[in-house]
């Protein structure tokens, strides 16, 4: 996050000023900074694959979430089996913990606010999808 400093444009829009204020409040929160640090340390210590393909999770778990499928339902279990086939309970629990480590609504909001400041198009939120996935993996 330090590599991508946010700067308010010289002639900011109202939306950019609001994003700047919200971003300042967010980064001044010690709990937020601690959570970001936790995520960074976990990422640096990870011995797993460097690349994580979120697309199948977003597509299939996202569709289940949008359809109102409960994570602990038979349909929820089918989605988990589709996106992470053949995992035993211990592997599912480990995957759930890993995903939970890197899932935080405030961090996603940070990136969305930077996008506003830098004039980028908004991206659809994915944290609810990953929260659903964690719940389904743990069910």
N, CA, C and O of each residue as an XYZ file, in Angstrom:
556
protein
N       0.824     -1.190      0.000
C       0.000      0.000      0.000
C       0.870      1.255      0.000
O       0.468      2.294     -0.524
N       2.039      1.159      0.578
C       2.921      2.332      0.581
C       3.449      2.627     -0.809
O       3.803      3.767     -1.111
N       3.506      1.606     -1.663
C       4.001      1.797     -3.012
C       3.005      2.554     -3.881
O       3.367      3.032     -4.956
N       1.763      2.669     -3.435
C       0.733      3.356     -4.211
C       0.145      4.503     -3.402
O      -1.018      4.443     -3.001
N       0.922      5.533     -3.159
C       0.397      6.632     -2.346
C      -0.745      7.337     -3.060
O      -0.741      7.494     -4.281
N      -1.701      7.748     -2.281
C      -2.842      8.480     -2.814
C      -2.547      9.965     -2.749
O      -2.112     10.482     -1.720
N      -2.783     10.631     -3.839
C      -2.619     12.073     -3.866
C      -3.895     12.677     -4.414
O      -4.456     12.188     -5.394
N      -4.344     13.731     -3.782
C      -5.528     14.427     -4.244
C      -5.163     15.206     -5.505
O      -4.168     15.932     -5.512
N      -5.952     15.066     -6.570
C      -5.659     15.822     -7.798
C      -5.685     17.337     -7.542
O      -6.275     17.795     -6.564
N      -5.057     18.092     -8.409
C      -5.019     19.546     -8.264
C      -6.419     20.164     -8.277
O      -6.688     21.107     -7.533
N      -7.295     19.643     -9.107
C      -8.665     20.159     -9.205
C      -9.630     18.990     -8.948
O     -10.236     18.466     -9.883
N      -9.769     18.585     -7.674
C     -10.545     17.378     -7.378
C     -12.048     17.574     -7.538
O     -12.582     18.668     -7.354
N     -12.711     16.469     -7.889
C     -14.171     16.463     -7.917
C     -14.671     16.320     -6.479
O     -13.898     16.016     -5.570
N     -15.948     16.539     -6.289
C     -16.550     16.360     -4.967
C     -16.349     14.914     -4.504
O     -16.038     14.661     -3.341
N     -16.532     13.979     -5.427
C     -16.348     12.553     -5.095
C     -14.904     12.270     -4.648
O     -14.683     11.492     -3.720
N     -13.941     12.892     -5.296
C     -12.543     12.694     -4.922
C     -12.236     13.302     -3.552
O     -11.472     12.720     -2.782
N     -12.805     14.437     -3.245
C     -12.601     15.047     -1.927
C     -13.201     14.146     -0.848
O     -12.580     13.915      0.189
N     -14.402     13.640     -1.094
C     -15.033     12.731     -0.137
C     -14.198     11.460      0.040
O     -14.042     10.965      1.156
N     -13.668     10.941     -1.060
C     -12.821      9.747     -0.988
C     -11.549     10.041     -0.193
O     -11.095      9.212      0.596
N     -10.989     11.211     -0.405
C      -9.770     11.612      0.301
C     -10.012     11.653      1.814
O      -9.198     11.155      2.592
N     -11.128     12.243      2.221
C     -11.461     12.350      3.640
C     -11.680     10.959      4.230
O     -11.169     10.649      5.306
N     -12.438     10.126      3.527
C     -12.681      8.764      4.021
C     -11.388      7.963      4.090
O     -11.168      7.210      5.038
N     -10.537      8.126      3.086
C      -9.253      7.425      3.077
C      -8.383      7.864      4.250
O      -7.731      7.035      4.885
N      -8.370      9.155      4.536
C      -7.587      9.667      5.664
C      -8.086      9.076      6.983
O      -7.286      8.711      7.843
N      -9.401      8.981      7.140
C      -9.962      8.381      8.354
C      -9.590      6.901      8.446
O      -9.244      6.400      9.516
N      -9.666      6.224      7.326
C      -9.378      4.794      7.307
C      -7.927      4.511      7.683
O      -7.663      3.673      8.545
N      -6.994      5.197      7.049
C      -5.584      4.912      7.309
C      -5.122      5.429      8.671
O      -4.055      5.040      9.145
N      -5.903      6.294      9.301
C      -5.530      6.755     10.643
C      -6.033      5.801     11.731
O      -5.698      5.966     12.904
N      -6.828      4.813     11.349
C      -7.366      3.837     12.292
C      -6.303      2.782     12.612
O      -5.890      2.044     11.718
N      -5.851      2.695     13.869
C      -4.823      1.707     14.224
C      -5.255      0.263     13.942
O      -4.421     -0.572     13.593
N      -6.531     -0.031     14.089
C      -7.010     -1.391     13.814
C      -6.882     -1.722     12.332
O      -6.543     -2.848     11.968
N      -7.153     -0.741     11.483
C      -6.990     -0.945     10.044
C      -5.528     -1.198      9.699
O      -5.209     -2.132      8.964
N      -4.654     -0.370     10.228
C      -3.227     -0.540      9.942
C      -2.719     -1.890     10.446
O      -1.906     -2.534      9.782
N      -3.189     -2.318     11.606
C      -2.782     -3.621     12.143
C      -3.280     -4.747     11.240
O      -2.564     -5.721     11.008
N      -4.498     -4.618     10.732
C      -5.051     -5.648      9.856
C      -4.283     -5.728      8.542
O      -4.006     -6.820      8.048
N      -3.939     -4.578      7.978
C      -3.147     -4.555      6.748
C      -1.782     -5.186      7.001
O      -1.286     -5.950      6.173
N      -1.185     -4.872      8.127
C       0.113     -5.451      8.478
C       0.005     -6.974      8.602
O       0.872     -7.707      8.127
N      -1.069     -7.439      9.246
C      -1.304     -8.876      9.384
C      -1.385     -9.547      8.009
O      -0.808    -10.614      7.796
N      -2.097     -8.919      7.093
C      -2.225     -9.475      5.750
C      -0.872     -9.484      5.030
O      -0.532    -10.457      4.356
N      -0.118     -8.420      5.170
C       1.182     -8.335      4.505
C       2.154     -9.375      5.046
O       2.871    -10.020      4.281
N       2.175     -9.536      6.352
C       3.068    -10.527      6.965
C       2.662    -11.931      6.524
O       3.517    -12.746      6.176
N       1.369    -12.211      6.538
C       0.894    -13.534      6.115
C       1.258    -13.792      4.663
O       1.657    -14.903      4.313
N       1.126    -12.788      3.818
C       1.486    -12.945      2.408
C       2.970    -13.175      2.217
O       3.372    -13.976      1.373
N       3.787    -12.482      2.991
C       5.238    -12.640      2.885
C       5.698    -13.995      3.399
O       6.702    -14.529      2.927
N       4.973    -14.556      4.361
C       5.360    -15.841      4.948
C       4.751    -17.030      4.221
O       5.079    -18.176      4.526
N       3.875    -16.772      3.270
C       3.180    -17.838      2.567
C       4.151    -18.690      1.773
O       5.010    -18.183      1.052
N       3.996    -19.993      1.921
C       4.819    -20.908      1.136
C       4.009    -21.494     -0.007
O       4.495    -22.342     -0.756
N       2.780    -21.040     -0.136
C       1.901    -21.544     -1.186
C       2.189    -20.873     -2.508
O       3.138    -20.099     -2.632
N       1.354    -21.178     -3.509
C       1.561    -20.569     -4.825
C       1.387    -19.062     -4.772
O       0.533    -18.545     -4.052
N       2.210    -18.365     -5.546
C       2.169    -16.906     -5.560
C       0.907    -16.398     -6.248
O       0.413    -15.320     -5.918
N       0.390    -17.155     -7.190
C      -0.797    -16.746     -7.930
C      -2.033    -17.434     -7.366
O      -2.004    -18.627     -7.064
N      -3.093    -16.695     -7.227
C      -4.375    -17.230     -6.774
C      -5.401    -16.789     -7.797
O      -5.597    -15.592     -8.008
N      -6.052    -17.737     -8.426
C      -7.056    -17.412     -9.426
C      -8.402    -17.246     -8.737
O      -9.068    -18.224     -8.399
N      -8.785    -16.014     -8.538
C     -10.037    -15.718     -7.849
C     -11.254    -15.894     -8.748
O     -12.378    -15.984     -8.253
N     -11.048    -15.944    -10.052
C     -12.170    -15.963    -10.993
C     -13.180    -17.071    -10.736
O     -14.377    -16.781    -10.729
N     -12.775    -18.329    -10.523
C     -13.793    -19.358    -10.274
C     -14.583    -19.104     -8.993
O     -15.778    -19.393     -8.934
N     -13.934    -18.577     -7.988
C     -14.616    -18.263     -6.736
C     -15.630    -17.145     -6.959
O     -16.783    -17.246     -6.539
N     -15.191    -16.088     -7.618
C     -16.076    -14.952     -7.863
C     -17.255    -15.380     -8.730
O     -18.394    -14.992     -8.471
N     -16.981    -16.180     -9.758
C     -18.053    -16.599    -10.662
C     -19.067    -17.513     -9.962
O     -20.264    -17.225     -9.955
N     -18.593    -18.592     -9.385
C     -19.513    -19.611     -8.866
C     -20.045    -19.285     -7.468
O     -21.244    -19.408     -7.219
N     -19.176    -18.879     -6.572
C     -19.649    -18.492     -5.239
C     -20.451    -17.198     -5.341
O     -21.427    -17.012     -4.614
N     -20.044    -16.309     -6.235
C     -20.791    -15.075     -6.438
C     -22.205    -15.339     -6.931
O     -23.153    -14.690     -6.490
N     -22.344    -16.286     -7.842
C     -23.679    -16.649     -8.336
C     -24.512    -17.257     -7.212
O     -25.701    -16.964     -7.088
N     -23.893    -18.098     -6.400
C     -24.616    -18.709     -5.276
C     -25.051    -17.644     -4.278
O     -26.186    -17.666     -3.801
N     -24.169    -16.726     -3.965
C     -24.499    -15.640     -3.043
C     -25.649    -14.802     -3.599
O     -26.597    -14.489     -2.880
N     -25.564    -14.440     -4.875
C     -26.605    -13.627     -5.506
C     -27.952    -14.353     -5.530
O     -29.010    -13.727     -5.456
N     -27.894    -15.678     -5.634
C     -29.131    -16.473     -5.674
C     -29.678    -16.766     -4.282
O     -30.746    -17.363     -4.146
N     -28.948    -16.348     -3.248
C     -29.420    -16.567     -1.881
C     -29.152    -17.972     -1.356
O     -29.805    -18.418     -0.413
N     -28.208    -18.660     -1.952
C     -27.856    -20.007     -1.497
C     -27.122    -19.899     -0.160
O     -26.159    -19.143     -0.031
N     -27.575    -20.644      0.808
C     -26.910    -20.650      2.115
C     -25.593    -21.418      2.002
O     -25.543    -22.474      1.371
N     -24.527    -20.893      2.612
C     -23.232    -21.575      2.527
C     -23.256    -22.993      3.089
O     -22.509    -23.854      2.622
N     -24.107    -23.247      4.088
C     -24.131    -24.567      4.719
C     -25.202    -25.491      4.141
O     -25.509    -26.533      4.720
N     -25.768    -25.103      2.998
C     -26.794    -25.924      2.353
C     -26.158    -26.953      1.421
O     -24.972    -26.850      1.106
N     -26.924    -27.932      0.982
C     -26.401    -28.877     -0.017
C     -25.924    -28.163     -1.291
O     -24.926    -28.564     -1.891
N     -26.639    -27.104     -1.702
C     -26.213    -26.350     -2.879
C     -24.880    -25.636     -2.610
O     -24.028    -25.547     -3.494
N     -24.713    -25.138     -1.398
C     -23.451    -24.500     -1.024
C     -22.302    -25.486     -1.065
O     -21.214    -25.160     -1.538
N     -22.539    -26.695     -0.571
C     -21.499    -27.735     -0.624
C     -21.158    -28.088     -2.071
O     -20.000    -28.350     -2.395
N     -22.175    -28.093     -2.940
C     -21.928    -28.395     -4.355
C     -21.057    -27.309     -4.999
O     -20.193    -27.613     -5.821
N     -21.282    -26.065     -4.630
C     -20.461    -24.973     -5.163
C     -19.016    -25.142     -4.699
O     -18.086    -24.994     -5.491
N     -18.831    -25.448     -3.427
C     -17.476    -25.660     -2.908
C     -16.796    -26.807     -3.656
O     -15.628    -26.696     -4.029
N     -17.504    -27.883     -3.871
C     -16.925    -29.026     -4.578
C     -16.576    -28.657     -6.016
O     -15.610    -29.175     -6.575
N     -17.356    -27.771     -6.610
C     -17.087    -27.341     -7.988
C     -15.837    -26.454     -8.076
O     -15.016    -26.618     -8.978
N     -15.705    -25.529     -7.145
C     -14.575    -24.583     -7.237
C     -13.314    -25.094     -6.555
O     -12.217    -24.622     -6.852
N     -13.455    -26.050     -5.649
C     -12.288    -26.624     -4.950
C     -12.521    -28.130     -4.804
O     -12.726    -28.627     -3.697
N     -12.488    -28.850     -5.927
C     -12.855    -30.264     -5.895
C     -11.864    -31.134     -5.128
O     -10.654    -30.904     -5.133
N     -12.430    -32.141     -4.471
C     -11.617    -33.179     -3.861
C     -10.910    -32.821     -2.568
O     -10.048    -33.575     -2.119
N     -11.245    -31.702     -1.960
C     -10.561    -31.328     -0.725
C     -11.166    -32.065      0.459
O     -12.387    -32.132      0.606
N     -10.299    -32.618      1.301
C     -10.795    -33.238      2.526
C     -11.108    -32.130      3.534
O     -10.753    -30.973      3.306
N     -11.768    -32.469      4.647
C     -12.154    -31.422      5.610
C     -10.979    -30.564      6.099
O     -11.136    -29.355      6.271
N      -9.828    -31.157      6.321
C      -8.676    -30.382      6.785
C      -8.203    -29.402      5.718
O      -7.855    -28.264      6.032
N      -8.189    -29.830      4.474
C      -7.770    -28.945      3.382
C      -8.781    -27.824      3.171
O      -8.397    -26.689      2.886
N     -10.071    -28.131      3.310
C     -11.094    -27.086      3.202
C     -10.917    -26.056      4.315
O     -11.020    -24.854      4.075
N     -10.653    -26.528      5.526
C     -10.455    -25.618      6.658
C      -9.224    -24.743      6.437
O      -9.239    -23.551      6.743
N      -8.174    -25.331      5.911
C      -6.949    -24.563      5.644
C      -7.194    -23.507      4.565
O      -6.742    -22.368      4.687
N      -7.914    -23.895      3.509
C      -8.235    -22.935      2.452
C      -9.116    -21.812      3.003
O      -8.915    -20.645      2.669
N     -10.085    -22.161      3.841
C     -10.961    -21.147      4.448
C     -10.148    -20.159      5.276
O     -10.377    -18.951      5.207
N      -9.211    -20.663      6.048
C      -8.378    -19.784      6.878
C      -7.530    -18.861      6.015
O      -7.388    -17.676      6.316
N      -6.968    -19.405      4.944
C      -6.148    -18.589      4.049
C      -6.982    -17.494      3.398
O      -6.571    -16.335      3.359
N      -8.141    -17.857      2.893
C      -9.003    -16.853      2.252
C      -9.438    -15.805      3.272
O      -9.445    -14.612      2.968
N      -9.800    -16.238      4.472
C     -10.227    -15.296      5.513
C      -9.109    -14.319      5.876
O      -9.368    -13.151      6.164
N      -7.882    -14.799      5.862
C      -6.743    -13.942      6.191
C      -6.651    -12.760      5.237
O      -6.278    -11.657      5.638
N      -6.989    -12.992      3.982
C      -6.833    -11.949      2.968
C      -8.164    -11.314      2.549
O      -8.253    -10.692      1.490
N      -9.186    -11.473      3.374
C     -10.505    -10.921      3.080
C     -10.863     -9.906      4.158
O     -11.013    -10.252      5.330
N     -10.996     -8.660      3.749
C     -11.349     -7.605      4.692
C     -12.057     -6.487      3.932
O     -11.530     -5.942      2.962
N     -13.241     -6.163      4.385
C     -14.031     -5.126      3.718
C     -13.341     -3.766      3.751
O     -13.451     -2.991      2.800
N     -12.633     -3.473      4.832
C     -11.966     -2.166      4.930
C     -10.821     -2.066      3.941
O     -10.594     -1.002      3.365
N     -10.102     -3.148      3.737
C      -8.993     -3.135      2.777
C      -9.539     -2.991      1.356
O      -8.982     -2.259      0.538
N     -10.626     -3.694      1.075
C     -11.245     -3.538     -0.242
C     -11.706     -2.093     -0.440
O     -11.571     -1.536     -1.529
N     -12.245     -1.497      0.609
C     -12.688     -0.101      0.535
C     -11.507      0.824      0.272
O     -11.627      1.780     -0.494
N     -10.361      0.547      0.905
C      -9.147      1.327      0.674
C      -8.825      1.364     -0.818
O      -8.580      2.431     -1.381
N      -8.828      0.187     -1.455
C      -8.497      0.122     -2.882
C      -9.546      0.832     -3.730
O      -9.209      1.467     -4.729
N     -10.812      0.731     -3.340
C     -11.863      1.437     -4.073
C     -11.677      2.950     -3.968
O     -11.849      3.667     -4.953
N     -11.328      3.432     -2.786
C     -11.091      4.864     -2.599
C      -9.894      5.342     -3.419
O      -9.933      6.424     -4.004
N      -8.836      4.541     -3.464
C      -7.696      4.907     -4.310
C      -8.124      4.993     -5.767
O      -7.675      5.871     -6.504
N      -8.985      4.085     -6.174
C      -9.499      4.131     -7.545
C     -10.231      5.429     -7.834
O     -10.060      6.017     -8.902
N     -11.045      5.880     -6.888
C     -11.758      7.150     -7.054
C     -10.746      8.285     -7.193
O     -10.880      9.131     -8.077
N      -9.746      8.306     -6.334
C      -8.746      9.377     -6.377
C      -7.963      9.380     -7.680
O      -7.588     10.436     -8.189
N      -7.721      8.189     -8.213
C      -6.919      8.075     -9.427
C      -7.768      8.024    -10.696
O      -7.246      7.783    -11.784
N      -9.086      8.253    -10.558
C      -9.953      8.315    -11.715
C     -10.210      6.978    -12.395
O     -10.536      6.939    -13.581
N     -10.068      5.891    -11.660
C     -10.322      4.573    -12.234
C     -11.797      4.202    -12.082
O     -12.478      4.654    -11.161
N     -12.264      3.383    -12.994
C     -13.641      2.892    -12.914
C     -13.781      2.010    -11.683
O     -12.851      1.283    -11.335
N     -14.927      2.065    -11.021
C     -15.120      1.222     -9.833
C     -15.132     -0.253    -10.210
O     -15.505     -0.627    -11.322
N     -14.722     -1.067     -9.270
C     -14.741     -2.515     -9.480
C     -15.812     -3.114     -8.575
O     -16.109     -2.573     -7.509
N     -16.389     -4.232     -9.004
C     -17.416     -4.844     -8.153
C     -16.778     -5.413     -6.889
O     -15.697     -6.000     -6.950
N     -17.437     -5.244     -5.753
C     -16.871     -5.775     -4.511
C     -16.830     -7.302     -4.547
O     -17.758     -7.947     -5.034
N     -15.747     -7.867     -4.027
C     -15.608     -9.328     -3.990
C     -15.579     -9.875     -2.567
O     -15.717    -11.082     -2.368
N     -15.405     -9.017     -1.589
C     -15.320     -9.502     -0.210
C     -16.553    -10.301      0.194
O     -16.391    -11.348      0.821
N     -17.779     -9.874     -0.126
C     -18.932    -10.706      0.254
C     -18.867    -12.113     -0.348
O     -19.290    -13.082      0.283
N     -18.343    -12.218     -1.552
C     -18.199    -13.534     -2.193
C     -17.211    -14.395     -1.410
O     -17.458    -15.578     -1.177
N     -16.102    -13.802     -1.008
C     -15.108    -14.576     -0.272
C     -15.564    -14.883      1.148
O     -15.214    -15.926      1.701
N     -16.337    -13.988      1.738
C     -16.926    -14.302      3.058
C     -17.875    -15.497      2.936
O     -17.877    -16.385      3.789
N     -18.678    -15.513      1.873
C     -19.577    -16.639      1.627
C     -18.760    -17.918      1.424
O     -19.096    -18.971      1.965
N     -17.691    -17.814      0.646
C     -16.844    -18.971      0.375
C     -16.237    -19.523      1.645
O     -16.210    -20.739      1.840
N     -15.752    -18.660      2.504
C     -15.187    -19.102      3.789
C     -16.230    -19.845      4.593
O     -15.958    -20.917      5.134
N     -17.426    -19.279      4.675
C     -18.505    -19.933      5.418
C     -18.842    -21.290      4.804
O     -19.063    -22.259      5.531
N     -18.882    -21.367      3.485
C     -19.204    -22.628      2.803
C     -18.097    -23.661      3.018
O     -18.385    -24.838      3.232
N     -16.852    -23.234      2.964
C     -15.739    -24.158      3.190
C     -15.757    -24.701      4.626
O     -15.397    -25.853      4.870
N     -16.173    -23.869      5.548
C     -16.195    -24.282      6.963
C     -17.448    -25.062      7.344
O     -17.486    -25.698      8.397
N     -18.477    -25.017      6.490
C     -19.751    -25.698      6.810
C     -19.612    -27.221      6.716
O     -20.580    -27.945      6.952
